[in-house]
Amino acid sequence: MSGRKERREGVTFEEGRGRLRIQRLTSFHLRWIAMITMLCDHGGRILFPDQWIFLCIGRISFPIYCFLLVEGFYHTKSRMKYGLRLLILGIISELPYNLVLYGSLFFPERQNIFFTLLIGLLLMTVLERTVRGEVQWGCIGAAMGIAWLFRVSYSYWGILHIVFFYYFRDSLLKKAGATVALSLLNSNPIQYFASFAMIPISLYNGKPGCKKFQYGFYIFYPAHLLLLLIVSKL
């Protein structure tokens, strides 16, 4: 007797055969994974500061955001609007980011992730229009320097992650190798767990998936910071 098969967005469910087989994930699913793991990271820091497991889970989010940035770079209808969204959200998120994670309205030692992603987006735009290899290396070095100078989240390591995903876009093995290498070279052992981000990334099927919550994913970042700020004051 054959089992009943039901197909939903990006996932295939097979019933009657005692198994559940995941086929592929869309960018919609990856965004949810990135949001949930990031919430574990930030929520753990505020609510459970002694529980390192939340920080470990949170390491998974950044490589996924880098991956989605590169995919968005190729699929967006307007890179200018894409960049403006990142800039606006970076500005909006900065105050709650500082208050929640560092307890101050202004904390020049660290800026939120949207500024990291914005630098990465601008860098990819320049690299796409630059042919000579030495010029490209110079641009990468400049972007890494800017990330370090302005103290954006993940600093020059974050820019390197975006660069590797950009150059290795067509090779899952190279992306995995770069992610593992960057994780192991980091001085913080907790960062090793970022390598697990390659599991959901490897299941990506190249499709956007559900678009109903497209802007909700952007709003989530400042919204979850504000929520954590309120909870921390209770």
ChimeraX commands (.cxc) that place a marker at each C-alpha (Angstrom):
marker #1 position 0.00,0.00,0.00 radius 0.5
marker #1 position 1.56,3.27,-1.12 radius 0.5
marker #1 position 1.68,6.21,1.26 radius 0.5
marker #1 position 0.07,9.57,0.69 radius 0.5
marker #1 position 2.42,12.29,-0.51 radius 0.5
marker #1 position 1.70,15.94,0.17 radius 0.5
marker #1 position 3.77,18.76,-1.29 radius 0.5
marker #1 position 4.00,22.13,0.38 radius 0.5
marker #1 position 6.25,25.10,-0.31 radius 0.5
marker #1 position 9.81,23.78,-0.42 radius 0.5
marker #1 position 9.08,20.65,1.64 radius 0.5
marker #1 position 7.80,17.22,0.65 radius 0.5
marker #1 position 5.87,15.21,3.22 radius 0.5
marker #1 position 5.36,11.47,2.75 radius 0.5
marker #1 position 2.81,9.80,5.00 radius 0.5
marker #1 position 2.11,6.11,5.44 radius 0.5
marker #1 position 5.71,5.03,5.05 radius 0.5
marker #1 position 6.95,6.08,8.45 radius 0.5
marker #1 position 9.17,8.89,7.23 radius 0.5
marker #1 position 9.31,12.62,6.69 radius 0.5
marker #1 position 11.64,13.71,3.90 radius 0.5
marker #1 position 12.76,17.31,3.55 radius 0.5
marker #1 position 13.35,18.09,-0.10 radius 0.5
marker #1 position 14.44,21.73,-0.38 radius 0.5
marker #1 position 14.23,25.08,1.37 radius 0.5
marker #1 position 13.32,28.44,-0.15 radius 0.5
marker #1 position 14.72,31.81,0.90 radius 0.5
marker #1 position 11.50,32.23,2.92 radius 0.5
marker #1 position 12.50,29.26,5.08 radius 0.5
marker #1 position 16.09,30.45,5.39 radius 0.5
marker #1 position 14.91,33.85,6.61 radius 0.5
marker #1 position 12.85,32.20,9.33 radius 0.5
marker #1 position 15.82,30.10,10.42 radius 0.5
marker #1 position 18.03,33.20,10.52 radius 0.5
marker #1 position 15.47,35.16,12.53 radius 0.5
marker #1 position 14.87,32.40,15.07 radius 0.5
marker #1 position 18.57,31.73,15.63 radius 0.5
marker #1 position 19.26,35.46,15.93 radius 0.5
marker #1 position 16.45,35.79,18.47 radius 0.5
marker #1 position 18.07,32.97,20.45 radius 0.5
marker #1 position 21.34,34.89,20.38 radius 0.5
marker #1 position 20.01,38.28,21.47 radius 0.5
marker #1 position 17.35,36.86,23.79 radius 0.5
marker #1 position 19.90,34.61,25.44 radius 0.5
marker #1 position 22.25,37.50,26.12 radius 0.5
marker #1 position 19.52,39.50,27.83 radius 0.5
marker #1 position 17.37,36.87,29.54 radius 0.5
marker #1 position 19.80,33.98,30.08 radius 0.5
marker #1 position 23.31,35.50,30.15 radius 0.5
marker #1 position 24.82,32.42,31.82 radius 0.5
marker #1 position 23.46,29.95,29.26 radius 0.5
marker #1 position 26.04,29.78,26.47 radius 0.5
marker #1 position 23.90,27.42,24.38 radius 0.5
marker #1 position 21.81,30.36,23.15 radius 0.5
marker #1 position 24.93,32.11,21.89 radius 0.5
marker #1 position 25.99,28.95,20.08 radius 0.5
marker #1 position 22.63,28.68,18.33 radius 0.5
marker #1 position 22.82,32.36,17.47 radius 0.5
marker #1 position 26.06,31.88,15.52 radius 0.5
marker #1 position 24.05,30.18,12.79 radius 0.5
marker #1 position 22.21,33.35,11.80 radius 0.5
marker #1 position 24.98,35.52,10.33 radius 0.5
marker #1 position 26.21,33.16,7.57 radius 0.5
marker #1 position 22.58,32.72,6.48 radius 0.5
marker #1 position 22.11,36.50,6.32 radius 0.5
marker #1 position 25.30,36.77,4.25 radius 0.5
marker #1 position 24.05,34.06,1.92 radius 0.5
marker #1 position 20.66,35.76,1.54 radius 0.5
marker #1 position 22.37,39.09,0.88 radius 0.5
marker #1 position 24.28,37.61,-2.05 radius 0.5
marker #1 position 21.16,35.94,-3.42 radius 0.5
marker #1 position 19.24,39.20,-3.01 radius 0.5
marker #1 position 22.02,41.04,-4.85 radius 0.5
marker #1 position 21.39,38.89,-7.92 radius 0.5
marker #1 position 17.61,38.71,-7.73 radius 0.5
marker #1 position 16.52,42.16,-6.57 radius 0.5
marker #1 position 14.84,44.43,-9.12 radius 0.5
marker #1 position 16.61,47.52,-7.76 radius 0.5
marker #1 position 19.92,47.34,-5.95 radius 0.5
marker #1 position 19.64,51.01,-5.05 radius 0.5
marker #1 position 16.34,50.41,-3.23 radius 0.5
marker #1 position 17.85,47.32,-1.63 radius 0.5
marker #1 position 20.74,49.37,-0.31 radius 0.5
marker #1 position 18.44,52.15,0.90 radius 0.5
marker #1 position 16.38,49.61,2.86 radius 0.5
marker #1 position 19.51,48.33,4.56 radius 0.5
marker #1 position 20.65,51.87,5.37 radius 0.5
marker #1 position 17.27,52.97,6.75 radius 0.5
marker #1 position 16.90,49.84,8.86 radius 0.5
marker #1 position 20.44,50.22,10.13 radius 0.5
marker #1 position 19.68,53.75,11.30 radius 0.5
marker #1 position 16.33,52.76,12.84 radius 0.5
marker #1 position 17.83,49.74,14.61 radius 0.5
marker #1 position 20.92,51.41,16.02 radius 0.5
marker #1 position 19.43,52.93,19.17 radius 0.5
marker #1 position 17.54,49.80,20.31 radius 0.5
marker #1 position 20.59,47.73,19.35 radius 0.5
marker #1 position 22.81,49.86,21.60 radius 0.5
marker #1 position 20.31,49.90,24.47 radius 0.5
marker #1 position 19.58,46.17,24.45 radius 0.5
marker #1 position 23.09,44.79,23.97 radius 0.5
marker #1 position 25.26,47.50,25.49 radius 0.5
marker #1 position 22.99,49.47,27.82 radius 0.5
marker #1 position 23.70,52.84,26.24 radius 0.5
marker #1 position 22.05,55.11,23.66 radius 0.5
marker #1 position 25.37,55.56,21.91 radius 0.5
marker #1 position 27.98,52.84,21.68 radius 0.5
marker #1 position 30.60,53.72,19.02 radius 0.5
marker #1 position 32.46,50.42,19.55 radius 0.5
marker #1 position 29.81,48.38,17.71 radius 0.5
marker #1 position 27.22,49.04,14.99 radius 0.5
marker #1 position 24.38,46.71,14.01 radius 0.5
marker #1 position 24.40,44.07,11.31 radius 0.5
marker #1 position 22.57,46.14,8.68 radius 0.5
marker #1 position 25.64,48.34,8.25 radius 0.5
marker #1 position 27.75,45.23,7.70 radius 0.5
marker #1 position 25.34,44.00,5.05 radius 0.5
marker #1 position 25.24,47.44,3.42 radius 0.5
marker #1 position 29.03,47.53,3.09 radius 0.5
marker #1 position 28.87,44.03,1.62 radius 0.5
marker #1 position 26.22,45.06,-0.90 radius 0.5
marker #1 position 28.21,48.11,-2.01 radius 0.5
marker #1 position 31.34,45.98,-2.30 radius 0.5
marker #1 position 29.62,43.41,-4.53 radius 0.5
marker #1 position 28.35,46.22,-6.76 radius 0.5
marker #1 position 31.91,47.48,-7.21 radius 0.5
marker #1 position 33.37,43.99,-7.72 radius 0.5
marker #1 position 30.83,43.23,-10.44 radius 0.5
marker #1 position 32.01,46.26,-12.41 radius 0.5
marker #1 position 35.72,45.70,-11.82 radius 0.5
marker #1 position 37.67,43.37,-14.11 radius 0.5
marker #1 position 41.26,43.56,-12.92 radius 0.5
marker #1 position 42.06,41.20,-10.07 radius 0.5
marker #1 position 44.41,43.51,-8.20 radius 0.5
marker #1 position 41.76,46.24,-8.21 radius 0.5
marker #1 position 39.21,43.80,-6.81 radius 0.5
marker #1 position 41.59,42.83,-4.00 radius 0.5
marker #1 position 42.11,46.50,-3.26 radius 0.5
marker #1 position 38.34,47.07,-3.06 radius 0.5
marker #1 position 37.94,44.08,-0.74 radius 0.5
marker #1 position 40.71,45.38,1.50 radius 0.5
marker #1 position 39.12,48.84,1.56 radius 0.5
marker #1 position 35.71,47.41,2.50 radius 0.5
marker #1 position 37.27,45.34,5.27 radius 0.5
marker #1 position 39.06,48.45,6.52 radius 0.5
marker #1 position 35.82,50.46,6.54 radius 0.5
marker #1 position 34.06,47.67,8.44 radius 0.5
marker #1 position 36.83,47.66,11.03 radius 0.5
marker #1 position 37.03,51.46,11.25 radius 0.5
marker #1 position 33.30,51.92,11.85 radius 0.5
marker #1 position 33.15,48.91,14.16 radius 0.5
marker #1 position 30.25,47.25,12.38 radius 0.5
marker #1 position 28.96,43.91,13.61 radius 0.5
marker #1 position 31.31,41.02,12.68 radius 0.5
marker #1 position 33.84,43.60,11.43 radius 0.5
marker #1 position 36.12,42.55,8.55 radius 0.5
marker #1 position 35.33,38.87,9.19 radius 0.5
marker #1 position 31.75,39.59,8.16 radius 0.5
marker #1 position 32.89,41.25,4.94 radius 0.5
marker #1 position 35.10,38.27,4.14 radius 0.5
marker #1 position 32.13,35.97,4.63 radius 0.5
marker #1 position 30.09,37.97,2.12 radius 0.5
marker #1 position 33.01,38.03,-0.32 radius 0.5
marker #1 position 33.44,34.26,-0.18 radius 0.5
marker #1 position 29.73,33.67,-0.73 radius 0.5
marker #1 position 29.86,36.11,-3.66 radius 0.5
marker #1 position 32.81,34.44,-5.40 radius 0.5
marker #1 position 31.77,30.88,-4.52 radius 0.5
marker #1 position 28.08,31.34,-5.30 radius 0.5
marker #1 position 28.02,28.36,-7.68 radius 0.5
marker #1 position 29.97,26.00,-5.43 radius 0.5
marker #1 position 28.36,24.69,-2.27 radius 0.5
marker #1 position 31.56,22.88,-1.30 radius 0.5
marker #1 position 33.65,26.07,-1.49 radius 0.5
marker #1 position 31.06,28.03,0.47 radius 0.5
marker #1 position 31.07,25.34,3.15 radius 0.5
marker #1 position 34.87,25.30,3.24 radius 0.5
marker #1 position 35.04,29.09,3.58 radius 0.5
marker #1 position 32.43,29.11,6.35 radius 0.5
marker #1 position 34.20,26.41,8.33 radius 0.5
marker #1 position 37.59,28.08,7.82 radius 0.5
marker #1 position 36.36,31.49,8.98 radius 0.5
marker #1 position 34.66,29.89,11.98 radius 0.5
marker #1 position 37.76,27.95,13.05 radius 0.5
marker #1 position 40.10,30.92,12.56 radius 0.5
marker #1 position 38.02,33.06,14.90 radius 0.5
marker #1 position 39.47,33.50,18.38 radius 0.5
marker #1 position 36.08,32.87,20.01 radius 0.5
marker #1 position 35.30,29.11,20.18 radius 0.5
marker #1 position 31.56,29.83,20.18 radius 0.5
marker #1 position 31.97,31.09,16.61 radius 0.5
marker #1 position 32.73,27.50,15.53 radius 0.5
marker #1 position 29.00,26.83,15.62 radius 0.5
marker #1 position 28.52,29.17,12.63 radius 0.5
marker #1 position 29.57,26.21,10.48 radius 0.5
marker #1 position 26.19,24.60,11.13 radius 0.5
marker #1 position 24.59,27.33,9.01 radius 0.5
marker #1 position 25.71,25.37,5.97 radius 0.5
marker #1 position 23.13,22.67,6.70 radius 0.5
marker #1 position 20.07,24.80,5.82 radius 0.5
marker #1 position 22.04,26.69,3.16 radius 0.5
marker #1 position 22.85,23.39,1.44 radius 0.5
marker #1 position 19.11,22.69,1.18 radius 0.5
marker #1 position 18.37,25.97,-0.63 radius 0.5
marker #1 position 16.51,25.47,-3.91 radius 0.5
marker #1 position 17.05,28.92,-5.41 radius 0.5
marker #1 position 13.41,29.96,-5.07 radius 0.5
marker #1 position 12.00,32.88,-3.03 radius 0.5
marker #1 position 9.04,31.00,-1.58 radius 0.5
marker #1 position 6.21,32.86,0.13 radius 0.5
marker #1 position 6.37,36.64,-0.40 radius 0.5
marker #1 position 3.59,37.67,2.00 radius 0.5
marker #1 position 5.99,38.53,4.81 radius 0.5
marker #1 position 8.77,40.02,2.68 radius 0.5
marker #1 position 8.92,43.33,4.54 radius 0.5
marker #1 position 8.11,41.67,7.84 radius 0.5
marker #1 position 11.56,40.11,7.78 radius 0.5
marker #1 position 13.13,43.56,7.66 radius 0.5
marker #1 position 10.90,44.95,10.40 radius 0.5
marker #1 position 11.65,41.97,12.63 radius 0.5
marker #1 position 15.16,43.14,13.48 radius 0.5
marker #1 position 14.32,46.48,15.15 radius 0.5
marker #1 position 11.03,45.05,16.45 radius 0.5
marker #1 position 12.63,42.14,18.30 radius 0.5
marker #1 position 15.23,44.49,19.80 radius 0.5
marker #1 position 12.50,46.79,21.09 radius 0.5
marker #1 position 10.63,43.80,22.51 radius 0.5
marker #1 position 13.75,42.56,24.30 radius 0.5
marker #1 position 14.35,46.06,25.63 radius 0.5
marker #1 position 10.84,46.16,27.11 radius 0.5
marker #1 position 11.16,42.66,28.58 radius 0.5
marker #1 position 14.53,43.49,30.13 radius 0.5
marker #1 position 12.96,46.43,31.98 radius 0.5
marker #1 position 10.15,44.37,33.52 radius 0.5
marker link #1:1,2 radius 0.2
marker link #1:2,3 radius 0.2
marker link #1:3,4 radius 0.2
marker link #1:4,5 radius 0.2
marker link #1:5,6 radius 0.2
marker link #1:6,7 radius 0.2
marker link #1:7,8 radius 0.2
marker link #1:8,9 radius 0.2
marker link #1:9,10 radius 0.2
marker link #1:10,11 radius 0.2
marker link #1:11,12 radius 0.2
marker link #1:12,13 radius 0.2
marker link #1:13,14 radius 0.2
marker link #1:14,15 radius 0.2
marker link #1:15,16 radius 0.2
marker link #1:16,17 radius 0.2
marker link #1:17,18 radius 0.2
marker link #1:18,19 radius 0.2
marker link #1:19,20 radius 0.2
marker link #1:20,21 radius 0.2
marker link #1:21,22 radius 0.2
marker link #1:22,23 radius 0.2
marker link #1:23,24 radius 0.2
marker link #1:24,25 radius 0.2
marker link #1:25,26 radius 0.2
marker link #1:26,27 radius 0.2
marker link #1:27,28 radius 0.2
marker link #1:28,29 radius 0.2
marker link #1:29,30 radius 0.2
marker link #1:30,31 radius 0.2
marker link #1:31,32 radius 0.2
marker link #1:32,33 radius 0.2
marker link #1:33,34 radius 0.2
marker link #1:34,35 radius 0.2
marker link #1:35,36 radius 0.2
marker link #1:36,37 radius 0.2
marker link #1:37,38 radius 0.2
marker link #1:38,39 radius 0.2
marker link #1:39,40 radius 0.2
marker link #1:40,41 radius 0.2
marker link #1:41,42 radius 0.2
marker link #1:42,43 radius 0.2
marker link #1:43,44 radius 0.2
marker link #1:44,45 radius 0.2
marker link #1:45,46 radius 0.2
marker link #1:46,47 radius 0.2
marker link #1:47,48 radius 0.2
marker link #1:48,49 radius 0.2
marker link #1:49,50 radius 0.2
marker link #1:50,51 radius 0.2
marker link #1:51,52 radius 0.2
marker link #1:52,53 radius 0.2
marker link #1:53,54 radius 0.2
marker link #1:54,55 radius 0.2
marker link #1:55,56 radius 0.2
marker link #1:56,57 radius 0.2
marker link #1:57,58 radius 0.2
marker link #1:58,59 radius 0.2
marker link #1:59,60 radius 0.2
marker link #1:60,61 radius 0.2
marker link #1:61,62 radius 0.2
marker link #1:62,63 radius 0.2
marker link #1:63,64 radius 0.2
marker link #1:64,65 radius 0.2
marker link #1:65,66 radius 0.2
marker link #1:66,67 radius 0.2
marker link #1:67,68 radius 0.2
marker link #1:68,69 radius 0.2
marker link #1:69,70 radius 0.2
marker link #1:70,71 radius 0.2
marker link #1:71,72 radius 0.2
marker link #1:72,73 radius 0.2
marker link #1:73,74 radius 0.2
marker link #1:74,75 radius 0.2
marker link #1:75,76 radius 0.2
marker link #1:76,77 radius 0.2
marker link #1:77,78 radius 0.2
marker link #1:78,79 radius 0.2
marker link #1:79,80 radius 0.2
marker link #1:80,81 radius 0.2
marker link #1:81,82 radius 0.2
marker link #1:82,83 radius 0.2
marker link #1:83,84 radius 0.2
marker link #1:84,85 radius 0.2
marker link #1:85,86 radius 0.2
marker link #1:86,87 radius 0.2
marker link #1:87,88 radius 0.2
marker link #1:88,89 radius 0.2
marker link #1:89,90 radius 0.2
marker link #1:90,91 radius 0.2
marker link #1:91,92 radius 0.2
marker link #1:92,93 radius 0.2
marker link #1:93,94 radius 0.2
marker link #1:94,95 radius 0.2
marker link #1:95,96 radius 0.2
marker link #1:96,97 radius 0.2
marker link #1:97,98 radius 0.2
marker link #1:98,99 radius 0.2
marker link #1:99,100 radius 0.2
marker link #1:100,101 radius 0.2
marker link #1:101,102 radius 0.2
marker link #1:102,103 radius 0.2
marker link #1:103,104 radius 0.2
marker link #1:104,105 radius 0.2
marker link #1:105,106 radius 0.2
marker link #1:106,107 radius 0.2
marker link #1:107,108 radius 0.2
marker link #1:108,109 radius 0.2
marker link #1:109,110 radius 0.2
marker link #1:110,111 radius 0.2
marker link #1:111,112 radius 0.2
marker link #1:112,113 radius 0.2
marker link #1:113,114 radius 0.2
marker link #1:114,115 radius 0.2
marker link #1:115,116 radius 0.2
marker link #1:116,117 radius 0.2
marker link #1:117,118 radius 0.2
marker link #1:118,119 radius 0.2
marker link #1:119,120 radius 0.2
marker link #1:120,121 radius 0.2
marker link #1:121,122 radius 0.2
marker link #1:122,123 radius 0.2
marker link #1:123,124 radius 0.2
marker link #1:124,125 radius 0.2
marker link #1:125,126 radius 0.2
marker link #1:126,127 radius 0.2
marker link #1:127,128 radius 0.2
marker link #1:128,129 radius 0.2
marker link #1:129,130 radius 0.2
marker link #1:130,131 radius 0.2
marker link #1:131,132 radius 0.2
marker link #1:132,133 radius 0.2
marker link #1:133,134 radius 0.2
marker link #1:134,135 radius 0.2
marker link #1:135,136 radius 0.2
marker link #1:136,137 radius 0.2
marker link #1:137,138 radius 0.2
marker link #1:138,139 radius 0.2
marker link #1:139,140 radius 0.2
marker link #1:140,141 radius 0.2
marker link #1:141,142 radius 0.2
marker link #1:142,143 radius 0.2
marker link #1:143,144 radius 0.2
marker link #1:144,145 radius 0.2
marker link #1:145,146 radius 0.2
marker link #1:146,147 radius 0.2
marker link #1:147,148 radius 0.2
marker link #1:148,149 radius 0.2
marker link #1:149,150 radius 0.2
marker link #1:150,151 radius 0.2
marker link #1:151,152 radius 0.2
marker link #1:152,153 radius 0.2
marker link #1:153,154 radius 0.2
marker link #1:154,155 radius 0.2
marker link #1:155,156 radius 0.2
marker link #1:156,157 radius 0.2
marker link #1:157,158 radius 0.2
marker link #1:158,159 radius 0.2
marker link #1:159,160 radius 0.2
marker link #1:160,161 radius 0.2
marker link #1:161,162 radius 0.2
marker link #1:162,163 radius 0.2
marker link #1:163,164 radius 0.2
marker link #1:164,165 radius 0.2
marker link #1:165,166 radius 0.2
marker link #1:166,167 radius 0.2
marker link #1:167,168 radius 0.2
marker link #1:168,169 radius 0.2
marker link #1:169,170 radius 0.2
marker link #1:170,171 radius 0.2
marker link #1:171,172 radius 0.2
marker link #1:172,173 radius 0.2
marker link #1:173,174 radius 0.2
marker link #1:174,175 radius 0.2
marker link #1:175,176 radius 0.2
marker link #1:176,177 radius 0.2
marker link #1:177,178 radius 0.2
marker link #1:178,179 radius 0.2
marker link #1:179,180 radius 0.2
marker link #1:180,181 radius 0.2
marker link #1:181,182 radius 0.2
marker link #1:182,183 radius 0.2
marker link #1:183,184 radius 0.2
marker link #1:184,185 radius 0.2
marker link #1:185,186 radius 0.2
marker link #1:186,187 radius 0.2
marker link #1:187,188 radius 0.2
marker link #1:188,189 radius 0.2
marker link #1:189,190 radius 0.2
marker link #1:190,191 radius 0.2
marker link #1:191,192 radius 0.2
marker link #1:192,193 radius 0.2
marker link #1:193,194 radius 0.2
marker link #1:194,195 radius 0.2
marker link #1:195,196 radius 0.2
marker link #1:196,197 radius 0.2
marker link #1:197,198 radius 0.2
marker link #1:198,199 radius 0.2
marker link #1:199,200 radius 0.2
marker link #1:200,201 radius 0.2
marker link #1:201,202 radius 0.2
marker link #1:202,203 radius 0.2
marker link #1:203,204 radius 0.2
marker link #1:204,205 radius 0.2
marker link #1:205,206 radius 0.2
marker link #1:206,207 radius 0.2
marker link #1:207,208 radius 0.2
marker link #1:208,209 radius 0.2
marker link #1:209,210 radius 0.2
marker link #1:210,211 radius 0.2
marker link #1:211,212 radius 0.2
marker link #1:212,213 radius 0.2
marker link #1:213,214 radius 0.2
marker link #1:214,215 radius 0.2
marker link #1:215,216 radius 0.2
marker link #1:216,217 radius 0.2
marker link #1:217,218 radius 0.2
marker link #1:218,219 radius 0.2
marker link #1:219,220 radius 0.2
marker link #1:220,221 radius 0.2
marker link #1:221,222 radius 0.2
marker link #1:222,223 radius 0.2
marker link #1:223,224 radius 0.2
marker link #1:224,225 radius 0.2
marker link #1:225,226 radius 0.2
marker link #1:226,227 radius 0.2
marker link #1:227,228 radius 0.2
marker link #1:228,229 radius 0.2
marker link #1:229,230 radius 0.2
marker link #1:230,231 radius 0.2
marker link #1:231,232 radius 0.2
marker link #1:232,233 radius 0.2
marker link #1:233,234 radius 0.2
view
